[in-house]
Structure formats: structure tokens, C-alpha cells
């Protein structure tokens, strides 16, 4: 999720909480204000009724609310002297002109006393109140409308203002995603006057500059290592081969020289594998194109048939789909070759290798030791079969490195009598 959308999600959650709390507080404040206003009106009605009662004694005869919005009842002097004005919320039956039956309506009632010609009277006055459920509904809709308006406003500000503000950051991020070490491209740069983005760009430039220097040093080291190591090893092999052809050795001496020659050849293979692994990890392969995995598998099976026959191993292939990937053809060839060679060399006499190609998978199965290999170590460097120490121990590590380079996944399982390697593209 993008930073802007994530911040908007958090903002929406907090706004919902704030608007909800605000609605509750606003509701009770509004209710208090309404009651205060009604109480003032009731006090005003009280003064008017008492004033009218002095001029018109018939008002003192209104005993119930049936005749109006107040009632007057005589009380004793003792009750009057101990009486305090009270306000209460209640409901009374009221009938509108359009209604057939009366309905309960919320009212606020003032109960007070007054004196008229030496007599004391209890006066009750009511005034209509806003129905609380109507007030809650109205407030709920107002709060919902306010929340929607706020969110809409924030979205508008987010798209018109914040995106423009964050544009240098996204431009820098886009350029960083496309940047590759050693391609000679200029460092990512975004025009900005924002200090934080300028500091970020400066830090990125410093880091990339250091990475470029380190990368060039590694490339130089790889080139030097390739030349300085391969050349003397090749010379040693040539001299040993000439020595074996020209000199007369005893059988024991010839065997010793052959062992030395085999060790040097292993060093050559190890050197090449390590250099290849370093190049893969440094992402020095850029010749990516659409290639057919089916064709690469068929070619490798054809190339390895003689070795398989010599090891008395039968190879079979099953194509369930045409599988194509966008990658370097040399690296894809290494994946297939290393998996097939591993399946052949770590097999048993009269064993078998089964290759299956599906829509997104390449599967290589082989017979062998009837024990599962250590899954946590099988793709690490220099892991060798105890029964076969002639390899470099880097074949599957190279497969893993290439898979990680392109975002593929490679896995191992032991099913029944078969060791199974899967590459998911």
C-alpha cells in the first residue's frame, strides 16, 4: 500500500473516532442548550400567567392541562413556604389536527407556586421539547455528512496537493528501481526544494557512488582472478600432460601424477564456478530475452545422454505445456544443466531421471540414496554427497543464486524413492 493511501487510512480511522466523540459531546451540549432555552420560556410564561391572574380570576379555575398549557391548583401556606421550583422532563398525550389519535409527546414542566389575594396556588406549565430520538437521528445524519465531507476534502487535498508535494520522492523512487550498477547511467535525481527530499537524494547519491566504486573494484578483482588463476592452472595441466607423454614412469608414479592432474582440474572448475557465482550475485548478466525452457531442456538432455549411458541412468522427459521465461539464455542453460548433472551424478546404477515441464514449473526427479537430503543445507555452497567428492559443491548454490536473481523459487522434496527439485517461474 502506498504511503499516501496508508496515511489516509489512518486519518480516516482517527477522524471517525473524533467525529463520533464530537457527536456525543455535541448532543449533550445541544440538549442542555435546548433545556436552558425552554426553561427561560417557562419562566416567562410563569410571569405572564401570574400577571394575568391578578386581572382575570378565571385563570385560577384551570385545573388541568386539558384546557391549555398550564394548570393551577390551590395549596396550603405551609406547603407553599416549603416549596421550591422544579423542572422535569415527561411526556403527555397531545393531538395534532391531522392525527386521529393522541400521541405521547416529550415536554418540559415547570412546577412553581404564587400568591394571589392571600391565597397560595401551585402552578404547572409545560412547553414542548424536541424529541430526543429525532435529535439523535438528525445529529447522526449531520455527523455522517460531516465525516463524508471531511474525507472527500482530504481526498481532494491528497490528490491535488499532497501528490504534487510527494512527486519528487516518487520520481526518485522510480529512477532507483530502474537503476542498475555498472550501466554507466547518471545517478537518480529529482528536482525538489523540500529539505527532507534533498537530504534523501544526497544520501542516495553518496550510497550509490560508494556502491559503484565497490562494484568496479569487484569487477576488476574478478577479471584479475580469472586471468591470474586460470593461466597458471592451465600451464600446470599442460606441463603435467606433456610430462606424462614424454617420460617413462612407473605405474605408481603415473597414478600420483594423474591424481595431481585431477586435483588441478577440480581447481579449474572450482575457480570458474566461484567466478560465475560472483557474477550472478553482482547481477552482471543483462542479456534478457524471451526463451523457451522446453528447448533448453531438450538440448541438455541430448548433450548429457552419453554421460547418462555411461552412468547407466535412463533420462525421460514429459512436456505438459510450453514454458517460456524472460531471462539470460546462458543462465537458464546453467539452471537446467546443473539440475540434470546433479540428478545423473548422484544417481544409482540402473537409476532414472525424470524431467517434467508444466505451465509454471520445471521438475527434475532422480533415484538415489534412500534418505532425504538436508533441506536447509542443500542449496548452500560446498555441500557435497559423501559418496561423491569429485564435484565442486557449487552446482545447486548457483541454481539458487540464478533463481533469486530473477525472482524464481527453487525447492527440494524427497517423495518415495525420488529426490525432486522444483523451479517455479
Secondary structure, 3 states (H helix, E strand, C coil): CCHHHHHHHHHHHHHHHHHHHHHHHHHHHHHHHHHHHHHHHHHHHHHHHHHHHHHCHHHHHCCCHHHCCEEEEEECHHHHHCCCCEEEEEEEEECCCCCCCCEEEEEEEEEEEEEECCEEEEEEEEEECCCHHHHHHHHHHHHHHHHHHHHHHHHHHHHHHHHHHHHHHHHHHHHHHHCCCCCCCCCCCCCCCCHHHHHHHHHHHHHHHHHHHHHHHHHHHHHHHHHHHHHHHHHHHHHHHHHHHHCCCCHHHHHHHHHHHHHHHHHHHHHHHHHHHHHHHCCCCCCEEEEEHHHHHHHHHHHCHHHHHHCCEEEEEEECCCCEEEEEHHHHHHHHHHHHHHHHHCCCCCEEEEEEECCCEEEEEECCCCCCCCCCCCCCCCCCECCECCCCCCHHHHHHHHHHHHCCEEEEEEECCEEEEEEEC
